[in-house]
Amino acid sequence: MSPRRLLLLPAAAAASALLLAGCAPAADASGGATGETVTVTIGTLRGQPHFYAPFLYEDFAPDGVEFEVVTLDTTPALSDALVAGTVDFAVSGLTPTISSIAQGRDLRIVASAADGGSGFVGSEGIDSPEDLVGKTVGYIQGSAQEIAMRLTLEEAGVDPEDVELITVPVPEMAGQFAAGDLDAFFGVEIGASIALQNGGHSFADPYATPIGRVNLGLITTGALIDEDPDLVAEVVGTHAAATEWMTGNEDEWLTEMVETFGGDQAIFDTAIENFWMRSDLSEEYQGQLEALAGEMAELGLIDEAPTADELVDTSFVE
């Protein structure tokens, strides 16, 4: 594989450095034809397999386009970086993206990125949602997993008031479960795989709700779409090629990811079975996005649910 240019910034130091990058003039996608090189900045999360695609973009980039990868700590931080103009694109969570669009922020989903990555894990004696009554259960506030959790409880006839629901940060979920502070959790990878290896088990299908498996998308701004649609098309094409290659070549890129960021290879091998790379924006996918937005509005996370037309721009994947 070709060497890649990586810009790995801790969140505390990222703001000032990224603001400098945001001051650069907008790139022109015709750079390849004129001999100039266009640098595109991609935001993502660090050390998560379903967020790894941007690290492979350089291998599939068209002539005249190169990529710098910026890692931040949370998906809301990625939305903020897009709005501030400090990254051009981001592979990010769909829930904070929908929330941003509902607030009038100028973001659009131009491709899907990965499905899945959720895990509903319980300790001994918890074999169904009904068993959660009276138990201490962790969840990620404002996440797609919270939406799926509430839909799962509703389907099972369980009143959330009868469950001790507590919000837990993603990095702490598996640790609190292992320590016995949580009887179960509605969480994400790689915490779900860590908990499964430490004696937990799945007590419900996290994808058996109207929102399905939707999780991540490739996000940019409406302003960049208007200013440079050719560049957006090239980036979407690069993203599509990278995600297609990732399916079936997990042994190669996952090993590379572990070598770059560290971690337990066995846990990542489990996690990789729980997400699915993609780039399309099918009608089913758009319907799941609208279902997710609708449930967010029902829960009061947003005032009004955006429609699929307000969330996605399908012209580039088509």
ZAGUVO-140523 format. One line per field, with one value per residue (C-alpha): x, y, z; residue in three letters; residue number from 0. Coordinates in steps of 0.2 Angstrom, whole numbers, plus 5000, padded with zeros to 4 digits. Example, Ala and Ser with C-alpha at 12.3 -4.5 7.8 and 13.67 -1.06 7.14 Angstrom:
x = 5062, 5068
y = 4978, 4995
z = 5039, 5036
resn = ALA, SER
resi = 0, 1
END
This chain:
x = 5000, 5006, 5011, 4998, 4998, 4990, 4985, 4981, 4976, 4970, 4953, 4961, 4974, 4964, 4954, 4968, 4977, 4961, 4957, 4973, 4968, 4951, 4958, 4964, 4955, 4942, 4950, 4946, 4944, 4952, 4969, 4973, 4971, 4982, 4995, 4991, 4987, 4971, 4972, 4955, 4954, 4943, 4938, 4934, 4936, 4952, 4955, 4937, 4936, 4920, 4928, 4944, 4939, 4947, 4964, 4963, 4957, 4975, 4976, 4961, 4962, 4962, 4976, 4978, 4969, 4977, 4969, 4974, 4965, 4960, 4955, 4943, 4936, 4917, 4905, 4897, 4915, 4915, 4899, 4907, 4922, 4912, 4902, 4918, 4926, 4941, 4937, 4930, 4922, 4919, 4914, 4902, 4887, 4870, 4862, 4872, 4871, 4852, 4853, 4864, 4853, 4837, 4846, 4848, 4867, 4873, 4877, 4872, 4875, 4883, 4886, 4883, 4899, 4895, 4880, 4879, 4892, 4878, 4877, 4864, 4874, 4868, 4875, 4869, 4850, 4846, 4840, 4827, 4822, 4809, 4823, 4829, 4815, 4823, 4840, 4854, 4856, 4868, 4865, 4873, 4862, 4856, 4863, 4855, 4857, 4846, 4833, 4834, 4834, 4818, 4810, 4815, 4808, 4792, 4790, 4793, 4780, 4793, 4791, 4807, 4802, 4804, 4822, 4836, 4843, 4859, 4870, 4887, 4901, 4906, 4924, 4918, 4903, 4913, 4923, 4907, 4899, 4915, 4915, 4897, 4891, 4879, 4868, 4866, 4870, 4864, 4881, 4892, 4908, 4921, 4914, 4901, 4914, 4925, 4910, 4905, 4923, 4922, 4906, 4892, 4880, 4868, 4850, 4841, 4844, 4849, 4844, 4826, 4818, 4812, 4829, 4838, 4857, 4860, 4875, 4888, 4888, 4900, 4896, 4900, 4893, 4880, 4892, 4905, 4893, 4888, 4906, 4914, 4903, 4917, 4928, 4913, 4910, 4929, 4929, 4913, 4920, 4936, 4925, 4915, 4931, 4939, 4923, 4920, 4938, 4937, 4923, 4933, 4950, 4948, 4963, 4974, 4967, 4962, 4980, 4986, 4974, 4979, 4998, 4994, 4983, 4986, 4972, 4968, 4967, 4955, 4942, 4943, 4941, 4924, 4919, 4922, 4908, 4896, 4897, 4895, 4904, 4894, 4893, 4875, 4860, 4847, 4828, 4828, 4843, 4834, 4818, 4828, 4836, 4818, 4813, 4828, 4824, 4806, 4810, 4823, 4808, 4797, 4810, 4812, 4830, 4826, 4811, 4806, 4812, 4820, 4815, 4826, 4828, 4834, 4846, 4854, 4861, 4860, 4867, 4885, 4882, 4870
y = 5000, 5018, 5029, 5040, 5057, 5057, 5071, 5064, 5078, 5076, 5085, 5097, 5103, 5101, 5117, 5129, 5118, 5115, 5133, 5136, 5123, 5130, 5147, 5139, 5144, 5131, 5118, 5116, 5098, 5102, 5103, 5086, 5092, 5108, 5099, 5106, 5095, 5097, 5092, 5087, 5086, 5071, 5070, 5053, 5044, 5036, 5017, 5012, 4999, 5006, 5023, 5018, 5021, 5038, 5031, 5021, 5035, 5039, 5022, 5025, 5044, 5051, 5060, 5078, 5074, 5069, 5067, 5072, 5063, 5072, 5062, 5069, 5061, 5062, 5063, 5079, 5086, 5081, 5090, 5106, 5104, 5103, 5118, 5128, 5123, 5115, 5099, 5097, 5080, 5068, 5050, 5052, 5047, 5050, 5055, 5070, 5074, 5074, 5084, 5097, 5098, 5100, 5115, 5123, 5119, 5117, 5098, 5085, 5066, 5062, 5043, 5030, 5024, 5009, 5000, 4991, 4993, 4992, 4979, 4976, 4966, 4959, 4949, 4932, 4931, 4945, 4935, 4947, 4965, 4960, 4955, 4973, 4978, 4984, 4983, 4996, 4998, 5010, 5019, 5033, 5048, 5055, 5041, 5029, 5016, 5026, 5026, 5008, 5005, 5014, 5006, 4989, 4992, 4998, 4983, 4972, 4981, 4987, 5005, 5014, 5021, 5003, 5002, 5011, 5019, 5029, 5038, 5031, 5038, 5027, 5023, 5019, 5007, 4990, 4995, 4998, 4983, 4972, 4980, 4975, 4993, 4989, 4974, 4977, 4991, 4997, 5002, 5002, 4994, 4990, 4991, 4978, 4965, 4968, 4965, 4949, 4943, 4946, 4935, 4946, 4940, 4948, 4949, 4957, 4961, 4979, 4980, 4974, 4991, 5003, 5012, 4996, 4996, 5014, 5021, 5031, 5042, 5053, 5071, 5087, 5105, 5111, 5126, 5114, 5105, 5121, 5128, 5113, 5098, 5090, 5089, 5081, 5068, 5063, 5061, 5051, 5040, 5038, 5033, 5021, 5012, 5012, 5004, 4992, 4986, 4985, 4972, 4955, 4962, 4964, 4954, 4967, 4983, 4978, 4972, 4988, 4998, 4988, 4991, 5010, 5013, 4997, 4987, 4969, 4960, 4947, 4960, 4969, 4952, 4950, 4968, 4967, 4954, 4967, 4981, 4982, 4994, 5003, 5019, 5019, 5029, 5017, 5021, 5009, 5018, 5035, 5027, 5022, 5039, 5047, 5034, 5039, 5057, 5054, 5045, 5058, 5071, 5060, 5059, 5078, 5077, 5088, 5100, 5094, 5079, 5083, 5074, 5063, 5076, 5088, 5075, 5068, 5073, 5057, 5065, 5059, 5041, 5040
z = 5000, 4997, 5011, 5018, 5025, 5043, 5054, 5071, 5083, 5101, 5103, 5115, 5103, 5087, 5087, 5084, 5072, 5062, 5061, 5051, 5039, 5038, 5032, 5016, 5000, 4993, 4982, 4963, 4958, 4941, 4949, 4942, 4924, 4928, 4937, 4954, 4969, 4979, 4997, 5005, 5024, 5031, 5049, 5057, 5074, 5080, 5081, 5077, 5062, 5055, 5055, 5046, 5028, 5027, 5031, 5014, 5003, 4998, 4989, 4979, 4976, 4958, 4951, 4958, 4974, 4991, 5008, 5026, 5039, 5055, 5070, 5084, 5099, 5096, 5081, 5087, 5087, 5068, 5065, 5073, 5063, 5046, 5051, 5056, 5039, 5047, 5039, 5021, 5024, 5038, 5041, 5056, 5065, 5057, 5074, 5077, 5058, 5058, 5074, 5066, 5050, 5061, 5069, 5052, 5050, 5032, 5032, 5019, 5018, 5001, 5004, 5017, 5026, 5037, 5045, 5062, 5076, 5089, 5103, 5117, 5130, 5146, 5161, 5167, 5170, 5157, 5141, 5134, 5136, 5149, 5160, 5161, 5173, 5189, 5182, 5180, 5161, 5152, 5136, 5125, 5126, 5110, 5100, 5087, 5100, 5112, 5098, 5095, 5114, 5116, 5101, 5108, 5125, 5118, 5107, 5122, 5132, 5145, 5152, 5153, 5170, 5176, 5171, 5179, 5164, 5166, 5153, 5151, 5140, 5126, 5132, 5149, 5144, 5144, 5159, 5170, 5163, 5168, 5185, 5188, 5189, 5174, 5172, 5154, 5141, 5124, 5116, 5102, 5096, 5101, 5119, 5114, 5108, 5124, 5135, 5125, 5128, 5146, 5149, 5142, 5130, 5117, 5124, 5109, 5091, 5090, 5071, 5073, 5073, 5060, 5060, 5055, 5054, 5049, 5058, 5048, 5033, 5023, 5027, 5019, 5018, 5006, 5003, 4996, 4986, 4978, 4976, 4969, 4965, 4954, 4970, 4980, 4966, 4966, 4985, 4985, 4971, 4981, 4997, 4987, 4980, 4998, 5006, 4992, 4994, 5013, 5011, 5009, 5013, 5032, 5036, 5027, 5033, 5050, 5054, 5048, 5059, 5074, 5070, 5068, 5083, 5094, 5102, 5105, 5088, 5094, 5100, 5083, 5074, 5084, 5081, 5062, 5061, 5068, 5054, 5036, 5024, 5011, 5001, 4992, 4997, 4993, 4996, 5010, 5018, 5016, 5024, 5039, 5040, 5040, 5053, 5064, 5062, 5067, 5082, 5087, 5086, 5096, 5110, 5110, 5104, 5089, 5087, 5069, 5059, 5043, 5027, 5017, 5004, 5017, 5024, 5009, 4992, 4981, 4965, 4968, 4972, 4957
resn = MET, SER, PRO, ARG, ARG, LEU, LEU, LEU, LEU, PRO, ALA, ALA, ALA, ALA, ALA, SER, ALA, LEU, LEU, LEU, ALA, GLY, CYS, ALA, PRO, ALA, ALA, ASP, ALA, SER, GLY, GLY, ALA, THR, GLY, GLU, THR, VAL, THR, VAL, THR, ILE, GLY, THR, LEU, ARG, GLY, GLN, PRO, HIS, PHE, TYR, ALA, PRO, PHE, LEU, TYR, GLU, ASP, PHE, ALA, PRO, ASP, GLY, VAL, GLU, PHE, GLU, VAL, VAL, THR, LEU, ASP, THR, THR, PRO, ALA, LEU, SER, ASP, ALA, LEU, VAL, ALA, GLY, THR, VAL, ASP, PHE, ALA, VAL, SER, GLY, LEU, THR, PRO, THR, ILE, SER, SER, ILE, ALA, GLN, GLY, ARG, ASP, LEU, ARG, ILE, VAL, ALA, SER, ALA, ALA, ASP, GLY, GLY, SER, GLY, PHE, VAL, GLY, SER, GLU, GLY, ILE, ASP, SER, PRO, GLU, ASP, LEU, VAL, GLY, LYS, THR, VAL, GLY, TYR, ILE, GLN, GLY, SER, ALA, GLN, GLU, ILE, ALA, MET, ARG, LEU, THR, LEU, GLU, GLU, ALA, GLY, VAL, ASP, PRO, GLU, ASP, VAL, GLU, LEU, ILE, THR, VAL, PRO, VAL, PRO, GLU, MET, ALA, GLY, GLN, PHE, ALA, ALA, GLY, ASP, LEU, ASP, ALA, PHE, PHE, GLY, VAL, GLU, ILE, GLY, ALA, SER, ILE, ALA, LEU, GLN, ASN, GLY, GLY, HIS, SER, PHE, ALA, ASP, PRO, TYR, ALA, THR, PRO, ILE, GLY, ARG, VAL, ASN, LEU, GLY, LEU, ILE, THR, THR, GLY, ALA, LEU, ILE, ASP, GLU, ASP, PRO, ASP, LEU, VAL, ALA, GLU, VAL, VAL, GLY, THR, HIS, ALA, ALA, ALA, THR, GLU, TRP, MET, THR, GLY, ASN, GLU, ASP, GLU, TRP, LEU, THR, GLU, MET, VAL, GLU, THR, PHE, GLY, GLY, ASP, GLN, ALA, ILE, PHE, ASP, THR, ALA, ILE, GLU, ASN, PHE, TRP, MET, ARG, SER, ASP, LEU, SER, GLU, GLU, TYR, GLN, GLY, GLN, LEU, GLU, ALA, LEU, ALA, GLY, GLU, MET, ALA, GLU, LEU, GLY, LEU, ILE, ASP, GLU, ALA, PRO, THR, ALA, ASP, GLU, LEU, VAL, ASP, THR, SER, PHE, VAL, GLU
resi = 0, 1, 2, 3, 4, 5, 6, 7, 8, 9, 10, 11, 12, 13, 14, 15, 16, 17, 18, 19, 20, 21, 22, 23, 24, 25, 26, 27, 28, 29, 30, 31, 32, 33, 34, 35, 36, 37, 38, 39, 40, 41, 42, 43, 44, 45, 46, 47, 48, 49, 50, 51, 52, 53, 54, 55, 56, 57, 58, 59, 60, 61, 62, 63, 64, 65, 66, 67, 68, 69, 70, 71, 72, 73, 74, 75, 76, 77, 78, 79, 80, 81, 82, 83, 84, 85, 86, 87, 88, 89, 90, 91, 92, 93, 94, 95, 96, 97, 98, 99, 100, 101, 102, 103, 104, 105, 106, 107, 108, 109, 110, 111, 112, 113, 114, 115, 116, 117, 118, 119, 120, 121, 122, 123, 124, 125, 126, 127, 128, 129, 130, 131, 132, 133, 134, 135, 136, 137, 138, 139, 140, 141, 142, 143, 144, 145, 146, 147, 148, 149, 150, 151, 152, 153, 154, 155, 156, 157, 158, 159, 160, 161, 162, 163, 164, 165, 166, 167, 168, 169, 170, 171, 172, 173, 174, 175, 176, 177, 178, 179, 180, 181, 182, 183, 184, 185, 186, 187, 188, 189, 190, 191, 192, 193, 194, 195, 196, 197, 198, 199, 200, 201, 202, 203, 204, 205, 206, 207, 208, 209, 210, 211, 212, 213, 214, 215, 216, 217, 218, 219, 220, 221, 222, 223, 224, 225, 226, 227, 228, 229, 230, 231, 232, 233, 234, 235, 236, 237, 238, 239, 240, 241, 242, 243, 244, 245, 246, 247, 248, 249, 250, 251, 252, 253, 254, 255, 256, 257, 258, 259, 260, 261, 262, 263, 264, 265, 266, 267, 268, 269, 270, 271, 272, 273, 274, 275, 276, 277, 278, 279, 280, 281, 282, 283, 284, 285, 286, 287, 288, 289, 290, 291, 292, 293, 294, 295, 296, 297, 298, 299, 300, 301, 302, 303, 304, 305, 306, 307, 308, 309, 310, 311, 312, 313, 314, 315, 316, 317
END
